[in-house]
């Protein structure tokens, strides 16, 4: 398992975007957009986070993945049992709150994302003194044609 530091301080996520955060939501039902919320859910439920790095309004492969996998009931049922869903969007025509632009850019840099869609599965630990996250990366994947193909690959990451 690969371990590395996410060099984003909690301060990047806190503060002025509280009102904006309630108005901003993921393009896919059941997905979170806030890393802190995903971390809390992950800790509470004992599940890894599955982050979808996407370009929702311009990336053709991202739209195909949503249509063939993420929008399917079979995937939603699997996800409810196995992972915490986090959408990290990089739209070109749609504005997102600055809080999430910063968060998503920091995670994009930490995970060295160079193409979309890229899906990382990971666990997080949080240093209570610094507010920094430490990532335990379980693996990454991308586009898959079917729910079974996608979830099978992610199951292998989780069950290592």
GROMACS elastic network, one bead per residue, 0.5 to 0.9 nm:
[ bonds ]
;  ai    aj funct       b0    kb
    1   136     6  0.66313   500
    1   137     6  0.63128   500
    1   138     6  0.61826   500
    1   139     6  0.84326   500
    2   135     6  0.81059   500
    2   136     6  0.59539   500
    2   137     6  0.54304   500
    2   138     6  0.72843   500
    2   139     6  0.87206   500
    3   134     6  0.71759   500
    3   135     6  0.57331   500
    3   137     6  0.63502   500
    4   110     6  0.83320   500
    4   134     6  0.61231   500
    4   135     6  0.56693   500
    4   136     6  0.70817   500
    4   137     6  0.82100   500
    5     8     6  0.87711   500
    5   110     6  0.78044   500
    5   132     6  0.77239   500
    5   133     6  0.65319   500
    5   135     6  0.61482   500
    6     9     6  0.84158   500
    6   106     6  0.79451   500
    6   107     6  0.74530   500
    6   109     6  0.89729   500
    6   110     6  0.58637   500
    6   111     6  0.87262   500
    6   132     6  0.65777   500
    6   133     6  0.54590   500
    6   134     6  0.57388   500
    6   135     6  0.66169   500
    7   106     6  0.77885   500
    7   110     6  0.76016   500
    7   132     6  0.64060   500
    7   133     6  0.74165   500
    7   134     6  0.85670   500
    8    11     6  0.80693   500
    8    12     6  0.67569   500
    8    13     6  0.86414   500
    8   103     6  0.79276   500
    8   106     6  0.65600   500
    8   107     6  0.83022   500
    8   131     6  0.83282   500
    8   132     6  0.60988   500
    8   133     6  0.74608   500
    9    12     6  0.57564   500
    9    13     6  0.76940   500
    9   130     6  0.71875   500
    9   131     6  0.56660   500
    9   132     6  0.52185   500
    9   133     6  0.80120   500
   10    13     6  0.55048   500
   10    14     6  0.64687   500
   10    36     6  0.85453   500
   10   130     6  0.80699   500
   10   131     6  0.51457   500
   10   132     6  0.64593   500
   10   133     6  0.86036   500
   11    14     6  0.51608   500
   11    15     6  0.75608   500
   11   131     6  0.80937   500
   12    15     6  0.81987   500
   12    99     6  0.71798   500
   12   102     6  0.71763   500
   12   103     6  0.71398   500
   13    16     6  0.88905   500
   13    17     6  0.81611   500
   13    34     6  0.84210   500
   13    35     6  0.84581   500
   13    36     6  0.79901   500
   13    99     6  0.59885   500
   13   100     6  0.78175   500
   13   102     6  0.79939   500
   13   103     6  0.67164   500
   14    17     6  0.72779   500
   14    18     6  0.78942   500
   14    99     6  0.80237   500
   15    18     6  0.65338   500
   15    99     6  0.87664   500
   16    19     6  0.75575   500
   16    20     6  0.81554   500
   16    99     6  0.80919   500
   17    21     6  0.57931   500
   17    22     6  0.87619   500
   17    97     6  0.72343   500
   17    98     6  0.76723   500
   17    99     6  0.60456   500
   17   100     6  0.87924   500
   18    21     6  0.51961   500
   18    22     6  0.68588   500
   19    22     6  0.57075   500
   19    23     6  0.70166   500
   20    23     6  0.52718   500
   20    24     6  0.62116   500
   20    96     6  0.89643   500
   20    97     6  0.63613   500
   20    98     6  0.89945   500
   20    99     6  0.85487   500
   21    24     6  0.51768   500
   21    25     6  0.75674   500
   21    33     6  0.86194   500
   21    34     6  0.81605   500
   21    97     6  0.75055   500
   21    99     6  0.82545   500
   21   100     6  0.84942   500
   22    25     6  0.74609   500
   24    33     6  0.80316   500
   24    96     6  0.71852   500
   24    97     6  0.73397   500
   25    28     6  0.84888   500
   25    29     6  0.87600   500
   25    31     6  0.80981   500
   25    32     6  0.70980   500
   25    33     6  0.63467   500
   26    29     6  0.68385   500
   26    30     6  0.79607   500
   26    31     6  0.58102   500
   26    32     6  0.61854   500
   26    33     6  0.59064   500
   26    86     6  0.83255   500
   26    87     6  0.61486   500
   26    88     6  0.83746   500
   26    89     6  0.81651   500
   27    31     6  0.78768   500
   27    56     6  0.75072   500
   27    87     6  0.80191   500
   27    89     6  0.87878   500
   28    31     6  0.59217   500
   28    32     6  0.88904   500
   28    66     6  0.78002   500
   28    70     6  0.73857   500
   28    71     6  0.73160   500
   28    87     6  0.80445   500
   29    32     6  0.86769   500
   29    70     6  0.89288   500
   29    71     6  0.81276   500
   30    76     6  0.80364   500
   30    80     6  0.88747   500
   30    85     6  0.71494   500
   30    86     6  0.89470   500
   31    84     6  0.78000   500
   31    86     6  0.53625   500
   31    87     6  0.60214   500
   32    35     6  0.78832   500
   32    37     6  0.73828   500
   32    38     6  0.65368   500
   32    84     6  0.81361   500
   32    85     6  0.60324   500
   32    87     6  0.60177   500
   32    88     6  0.87927   500
   33    37     6  0.80555   500
   33    38     6  0.78719   500
   33    85     6  0.86191   500
   33    86     6  0.56081   500
   33    87     6  0.52747   500
   33    88     6  0.64050   500
   33    89     6  0.83798   500
   33   100     6  0.75524   500
   34    37     6  0.53611   500
   34    38     6  0.62909   500
   34    39     6  0.86657   500
   34    86     6  0.73527   500
   34    87     6  0.83272   500
   34    88     6  0.86152   500
   34   100     6  0.73464   500
   34   103     6  0.81310   500
   35    39     6  0.59881   500
   35    40     6  0.85679   500
   35    86     6  0.73128   500
   35   103     6  0.77197   500
   35   104     6  0.89844   500
   36    39     6  0.50277   500
   36    40     6  0.62150   500
   36    41     6  0.86720   500
   37    40     6  0.51087   500
   37    41     6  0.62130   500
   37    42     6  0.84935   500
   38    41     6  0.51216   500
   38    42     6  0.59690   500
   38    43     6  0.85687   500
   38    49     6  0.69163   500
   38    84     6  0.64604   500
   38    85     6  0.73765   500
   38    86     6  0.65782   500
   39    43     6  0.61521   500
   39    44     6  0.85605   500
   39    48     6  0.88465   500
   39    49     6  0.75788   500
   39    84     6  0.85668   500
   39   123     6  0.83765   500
   39   124     6  0.67370   500
   39   125     6  0.83956   500
   39   126     6  0.87592   500
   40    43     6  0.52028   500
   40    44     6  0.61296   500
   40    45     6  0.85806   500
   41    44     6  0.50383   500
   41    45     6  0.59155   500
   41    46     6  0.79979   500
   41    47     6  0.80429   500
   41    49     6  0.88888   500
   41    84     6  0.69720   500
   42    45     6  0.53409   500
   42    46     6  0.54300   500
   42    47     6  0.50331   500
   42    48     6  0.59305   500
   42    49     6  0.64596   500
   42    83     6  0.78610   500
   42    84     6  0.61538   500
   42   123     6  0.78194   500
   42   124     6  0.82259   500
   43    46     6  0.52703   500
   43    47     6  0.71666   500
   43    48     6  0.85543   500
   43   124     6  0.85111   500
   43   125     6  0.89629   500
   44    47     6  0.81870   500
   45    48     6  0.88839   500
   45    83     6  0.89584   500
   45    84     6  0.85866   500
   46    83     6  0.88068   500
   47    81     6  0.85309   500
   47    82     6  0.62124   500
   47    83     6  0.51896   500
   47    84     6  0.63668   500
   47   123     6  0.78743   500
   48    82     6  0.76076   500
   48    83     6  0.52956   500
   48    84     6  0.61661   500
   48    85     6  0.88839   500
   48   121     6  0.65579   500
   48   122     6  0.54905   500
   48   124     6  0.79534   500
   48   138     6  0.86894   500
   48   158     6  0.77330   500
   49    83     6  0.56112   500
   49    85     6  0.60170   500
   49    86     6  0.67897   500
   49   120     6  0.80568   500
   49   121     6  0.56438   500
   49   122     6  0.53973   500
   49   123     6  0.61165   500
   49   124     6  0.80826   500
   50    83     6  0.60967   500
   50    84     6  0.58989   500
   50    85     6  0.51309   500
   50    86     6  0.59934   500
   50    87     6  0.84413   500
   50   119     6  0.67401   500
   50   120     6  0.57416   500
   50   122     6  0.65763   500
   50   123     6  0.89263   500
   50   154     6  0.88593   500
   51    84     6  0.83282   500
   51    85     6  0.61773   500
   51    87     6  0.57122   500
   51    88     6  0.67037   500
   51   118     6  0.81964   500
   51   119     6  0.54716   500
   51   120     6  0.52772   500
   51   121     6  0.63424   500
   51   122     6  0.81550   500
   52    85     6  0.78017   500
   52    86     6  0.62557   500
   52    88     6  0.58294   500
   52    89     6  0.78407   500
   52   116     6  0.88022   500
   52   117     6  0.68431   500
   52   118     6  0.61086   500
   52   120     6  0.68110   500
   52   121     6  0.89710   500
   52   142     6  0.89126   500
   53    62     6  0.88346   500
   53    86     6  0.87350   500
   53    87     6  0.64743   500
   53    89     6  0.59703   500
   53    90     6  0.75712   500
   53   104     6  0.83529   500
   53   108     6  0.77121   500
   53   113     6  0.78938   500
   53   115     6  0.85294   500
   53   116     6  0.63449   500
   53   117     6  0.56351   500
   53   118     6  0.52000   500
   53   119     6  0.60149   500
   53   120     6  0.80715   500
   54    57     6  0.88412   500
   54    59     6  0.72958   500
   54    62     6  0.60144   500
   54    63     6  0.88240   500
   54    87     6  0.73727   500
   54    88     6  0.62353   500
   54    90     6  0.60519   500
   54    91     6  0.78652   500
   54   115     6  0.86969   500
   54   116     6  0.55127   500
   54   117     6  0.50143   500
   54   118     6  0.70039   500
   54   119     6  0.85403   500
   55    58     6  0.56888   500
   55    59     6  0.50314   500
   55    60     6  0.85118   500
   55    62     6  0.66094   500
   55    63     6  0.85173   500
   55    88     6  0.85852   500
   55    89     6  0.56165   500
   55    92     6  0.75023   500
   55   116     6  0.66453   500
   55   117     6  0.73183   500
   56    59     6  0.60729   500
   56    60     6  0.84514   500
   56    62     6  0.64593   500
   56    63     6  0.66842   500
   56    89     6  0.64037   500
   56    90     6  0.70101   500
   56    91     6  0.57300   500
   56    92     6  0.85135   500
   56    94     6  0.89264   500
   57    60     6  0.84987   500
   57    62     6  0.88576   500
   57    63     6  0.81300   500
   57    90     6  0.84419   500
   57    91     6  0.55080   500
   57    92     6  0.66475   500
   57    93     6  0.66775   500
   57    94     6  0.72003   500
   58    62     6  0.83106   500
   58    63     6  0.82928   500
   58    91     6  0.68411   500
   58    92     6  0.67686   500
   58    93     6  0.80150   500
   59    62     6  0.52133   500
   59    63     6  0.64107   500
   59    64     6  0.88017   500
   59    91     6  0.86842   500
   59   116     6  0.69846   500
   59   117     6  0.77501   500
   60    63     6  0.51568   500
   60    64     6  0.62608   500
   60    65     6  0.86922   500
   61    65     6  0.61027   500
   61    66     6  0.85792   500
   61   116     6  0.73201   500
   61   117     6  0.66071   500
   61   143     6  0.67569   500
   62    65     6  0.51118   500
   62    66     6  0.62609   500
   62    67     6  0.86694   500
   62   116     6  0.66037   500
   62   117     6  0.51905   500
   62   118     6  0.87890   500
   62   142     6  0.89762   500
   62   143     6  0.74526   500
   63    66     6  0.51160   500
   63    67     6  0.62070   500
   63    68     6  0.86243   500
   63   117     6  0.89768   500
   64    67     6  0.50471   500
   64    68     6  0.59461   500
   64    69     6  0.81472   500
   64   143     6  0.79886   500
   64   144     6  0.88948   500
   64   145     6  0.82673   500
   65    68     6  0.52329   500
   65    69     6  0.55096   500
   65    70     6  0.65915   500
   65    71     6  0.86288   500
   65   117     6  0.79829   500
   65   142     6  0.85271   500
   65   143     6  0.57567   500
   65   144     6  0.66155   500
   65   145     6  0.72243   500
   65   146     6  0.85655   500
   66    69     6  0.54721   500
   66    71     6  0.56482   500
   66    72     6  0.83796   500
   67    70     6  0.64345   500
   67    71     6  0.55793   500
   67    72     6  0.74642   500
   68    71     6  0.68682   500
   68    72     6  0.69026   500
   68   144     6  0.79967   500
   68   145     6  0.62184   500
   68   146     6  0.59692   500
   68   147     6  0.70042   500
   69    72     6  0.55097   500
   69    73     6  0.87337   500
   69    74     6  0.83050   500
   69    75     6  0.62363   500
   69    76     6  0.88514   500
   69   144     6  0.76204   500
   69   145     6  0.73738   500
   69   146     6  0.59245   500
   69   148     6  0.86033   500
   69   150     6  0.74209   500
   69   151     6  0.89579   500
   70    73     6  0.81736   500
   70    74     6  0.88581   500
   70    75     6  0.60204   500
   70    76     6  0.69705   500
   70   147     6  0.78414   500
   71    74     6  0.87421   500
   71    75     6  0.73460   500
   71    76     6  0.74138   500
   72    75     6  0.54213   500
   72    76     6  0.64612   500
   72    77     6  0.88647   500
   72   147     6  0.75326   500
   73    77     6  0.61138   500
   73    78     6  0.85127   500
   74    77     6  0.53372   500
   74    78     6  0.62663   500
   74    79     6  0.86751   500
   74   147     6  0.69801   500
   74   148     6  0.86090   500
   75    78     6  0.50188   500
   75    79     6  0.59849   500
   75    80     6  0.85489   500
   75   147     6  0.59295   500
   75   148     6  0.82765   500
   75   150     6  0.87997   500
   75   151     6  0.74320   500
   76    79     6  0.50859   500
   76    80     6  0.61629   500
   76    81     6  0.88086   500
   77    80     6  0.52384   500
   77    81     6  0.66493   500
   77    82     6  0.88849   500
   78    81     6  0.53893   500
   78    82     6  0.61979   500
   78    83     6  0.82168   500
   78   151     6  0.76251   500
   79    82     6  0.50777   500
   79    83     6  0.52448   500
   79    84     6  0.71563   500
   79    85     6  0.74413   500
   79   151     6  0.86058   500
   80    83     6  0.64983   500
   80    84     6  0.75572   500
   80    85     6  0.88169   500
   82   155     6  0.83867   500
   82   158     6  0.85499   500
   83   121     6  0.84540   500
   88   100     6  0.80922   500
   88   101     6  0.88515   500
   88   103     6  0.84269   500
   88   104     6  0.55593   500
   88   105     6  0.87959   500
   88   107     6  0.83474   500
   88   108     6  0.85325   500
   89    96     6  0.85666   500
   89   100     6  0.85111   500
   89   101     6  0.82786   500
   89   104     6  0.70200   500
   90    94     6  0.88654   500
   90    96     6  0.86868   500
   90   101     6  0.77617   500
   90   104     6  0.76512   500
   90   105     6  0.84718   500
   91    94     6  0.55877   500
   91    95     6  0.72809   500
   91    96     6  0.80213   500
   92    95     6  0.77651   500
   95    98     6  0.88210   500
   96    99     6  0.83194   500
   96   100     6  0.67296   500
   96   101     6  0.66807   500
   97   100     6  0.55914   500
   97   101     6  0.64578   500
   97   102     6  0.89407   500
   98   102     6  0.61897   500
   98   103     6  0.84819   500
   99   102     6  0.54382   500
   99   103     6  0.62232   500
   99   104     6  0.86342   500
  100   104     6  0.57453   500
  100   105     6  0.81835   500
  101   104     6  0.52759   500
  101   105     6  0.59936   500
  101   106     6  0.85159   500
  102   105     6  0.51628   500
  102   106     6  0.60857   500
  102   107     6  0.86205   500
  103   106     6  0.52393   500
  103   107     6  0.63069   500
  103   108     6  0.85808   500
  104   107     6  0.51224   500
  104   108     6  0.59550   500
  104   109     6  0.85647   500
  105   109     6  0.61910   500
  105   110     6  0.85723   500
  106   109     6  0.51773   500
  106   110     6  0.61339   500
  106   111     6  0.86531   500
  107   111     6  0.60011   500
  107   112     6  0.81613   500
  107   113     6  0.84564   500
  108   111     6  0.53961   500
  108   112     6  0.58012   500
  108   113     6  0.51907   500
  108   114     6  0.82666   500
  109   113     6  0.65872   500
  110   113     6  0.80299   500
  111   120     6  0.81763   500
  113   116     6  0.78799   500
  113   118     6  0.71289   500
  114   118     6  0.84258   500
  115   118     6  0.65029   500
  116   119     6  0.85304   500
  116   142     6  0.75919   500
  116   143     6  0.86656   500
  117   141     6  0.85337   500
  117   142     6  0.56105   500
  117   143     6  0.65215   500
  118   140     6  0.69786   500
  118   141     6  0.60389   500
  118   143     6  0.76746   500
  119   139     6  0.84630   500
  119   140     6  0.54109   500
  119   141     6  0.52059   500
  119   142     6  0.56822   500
  119   143     6  0.85540   500
  120   137     6  0.73959   500
  120   138     6  0.75902   500
  120   139     6  0.58640   500
  120   141     6  0.65852   500
  120   142     6  0.86825   500
  121   136     6  0.88539   500
  121   137     6  0.63118   500
  121   138     6  0.54558   500
  121   139     6  0.55225   500
  121   140     6  0.61258   500
  121   141     6  0.85631   500
  121   154     6  0.75069   500
  121   157     6  0.74803   500
  121   158     6  0.78204   500
  122   135     6  0.65990   500
  122   136     6  0.54962   500
  122   138     6  0.50579   500
  122   139     6  0.71019   500
  122   140     6  0.88493   500
  122   158     6  0.86347   500
  123   134     6  0.84199   500
  123   135     6  0.59982   500
  123   136     6  0.50500   500
  123   137     6  0.65095   500
  123   138     6  0.75015   500
  124   133     6  0.62415   500
  124   134     6  0.56739   500
  124   136     6  0.61108   500
  124   137     6  0.85360   500
  125   132     6  0.84372   500
  125   133     6  0.55774   500
  125   134     6  0.51274   500
  125   135     6  0.66354   500
  125   136     6  0.79610   500
  126   129     6  0.87923   500
  126   130     6  0.83999   500
  126   131     6  0.62831   500
  126   132     6  0.57644   500
  126   134     6  0.61799   500
  126   135     6  0.88718   500
  127   130     6  0.56431   500
  127   131     6  0.53150   500
  127   132     6  0.54782   500
  127   133     6  0.62986   500
  127   134     6  0.76163   500
  128   131     6  0.53968   500
  128   132     6  0.77255   500
  129   132     6  0.81774   500
  130   133     6  0.87409   500
  137   140     6  0.82170   500
  138   157     6  0.55483   500
  138   158     6  0.66417   500
  138   160     6  0.82114   500
  139   154     6  0.78974   500
  139   157     6  0.56966   500
  139   158     6  0.83520   500
  140   153     6  0.89688   500
  140   154     6  0.80504   500
  140   157     6  0.81413   500
  141   144     6  0.85059   500
  141   150     6  0.82332   500
  141   153     6  0.75406   500
  141   154     6  0.77353   500
  142   150     6  0.84388   500
  143   150     6  0.77811   500
  144   147     6  0.75014   500
  144   148     6  0.88339   500
  144   149     6  0.61692   500
  144   150     6  0.54017   500
  145   148     6  0.86655   500
  145   149     6  0.69153   500
  145   150     6  0.75678   500
  146   149     6  0.52528   500
  146   150     6  0.62603   500
  146   151     6  0.86133   500
  147   150     6  0.51437   500
  147   151     6  0.59386   500
  147   152     6  0.81989   500
  148   151     6  0.52826   500
  148   152     6  0.57183   500
  148   153     6  0.84652   500
  149   152     6  0.52716   500
  149   153     6  0.64037   500
  149   154     6  0.88927   500
  150   153     6  0.53900   500
  150   154     6  0.64621   500
  150   155     6  0.86847   500
  151   154     6  0.50107   500
  151   155     6  0.58773   500
  151   156     6  0.85588   500
  152   155     6  0.50693   500
  152   156     6  0.63897   500
  152   157     6  0.89325   500
  153   156     6  0.53091   500
  153   157     6  0.67209   500
  154   157     6  0.50926   500
  154   158     6  0.63169   500
  154   159     6  0.86212   500
  155   158     6  0.50994   500
  155   159     6  0.59574   500
  155   160     6  0.85985   500
  156   159     6  0.52697   500
  156   160     6  0.62464   500
  157   160     6  0.57112   500
